Amino acid sequence: MTKLTGLRVRRLSLPLRVPYKLAFGPVTAFDTIIVDIVDDDGHKGMGEATILTGYTSETIDGCWQTVCRLAKTIVGLDADAAKDALSVHHQATPFAVTALVTAIEMMQGHPLLKPTPDSRVPLLATLNATEDAEIICEVQAHADAGYTTIKVKIGWDVADDLARTRFIQSCLPPGVRIRVDGNQGYSRDEGIAYASQIEPDGIELLEQPCHMDDWAAAKAVAAVSNVPFMLDESIYGPDEIERAAALGNVSYVKLKLMKAGSIDNLAAQLRLIRALGMTPVLGNGVASDLGCWMEACIARTLIDNAGEMNGFLKPVTPLFRDPLKVMDGAVVLPSTVPSLGDLGAFIKDTHSFGGL
């Protein structure tokens, strides 16, 4: 049985092309941790954690310290023993554990990371414009590029958000619809006001308008929503998925690999969502090339709607030596496992353990 002989962890800051506007503030750079791992047969794997306030209770400093601490403890273990040792920390530090475990799963040749060459996974586009003329141009540009689903951020002022949503609806080309994402920006009453007044034309779903821990607000908003309702930040695993199903009126549940703890866990959770009568959505708009590639590989067989793993398009510089390609609104999966390019300009800290 092969053993883990070396790990390297690198902390990066990845400047974005344009600020990513969220209800809790604009994001100008991704705080990303990359894990490299190798066993004594020379098999290699990589994993990622990108930390964003509101998506996890972990901070970038805390996650970095945890990844370094846990990496040191699994050198010399066989792969399965290492995954078991890491799994006990998943609830407390999901992003840190996922970065390490997915690196091991890649090293082991996980079957979901072996897509059919040049297979494609449809993506959604993100609308950044706020002025009417710019909105019209950006919506049309996304449609011309082949996107049929566009993410629209709300969660600031209900009246302004309703007016902007209606304007966006008025300029949607045929066959294009929007996902409206509140990013936890509303109170219960604000969420109810928005959800009960929005017109359904061209809207696929309304996502997480209230705080992740406020399940009573989620239930109240879902009950009056004029469009299908989705939970995202509230979901960390099977318990929350079952709780979402029990709420009633929850049509969609979104997952992110970085929360799941492993590829195997993520696949099981996606299947559970369907088994409970809801529709799974997958993807992280706040992940770099590596995390997005992994999610796209998984989505290829387990998801049938637009993937949200478009974070790799946001940094100024791609991390992969051969950047992922997007054609007709879909990411094209390469036939071989991608490799990282030169990360030197983005590295803020690095540690190696064992022989790597």
Secondary structure, DSSP 4 states (H G I P E B T S, - for coil): --BEEEEEEEEEEEEEEEEEEETTEEEEEEEEEEEEEEETT--EEEEEEEE-BTTBS--HHHHHHHHHHHHHHHTTSBHHHHHHHHHTTTTT-HHHHHHHHHHHHHHTT-GGG-PPTT-EEEB-EE----SHHHHHHHHHHHHHTT--EEEEE--S-HHHHHHHHHHHHHTPPTT-EEEEE-TT-B-HHHHHHHHHH---TTEEEEE--B-TT-HHHHHHHHHH-SS-EEE-TT--SHHHHHHHHHHSS--EEEE-HHHHSSHHHHHHHHHHHHHTT-EEEE--SS--HHHHHHHHHHHHHH--S-B---GGGSBSS-SBSSPPEEETTEEEPPSS---B---GGGEEEEEEEET-
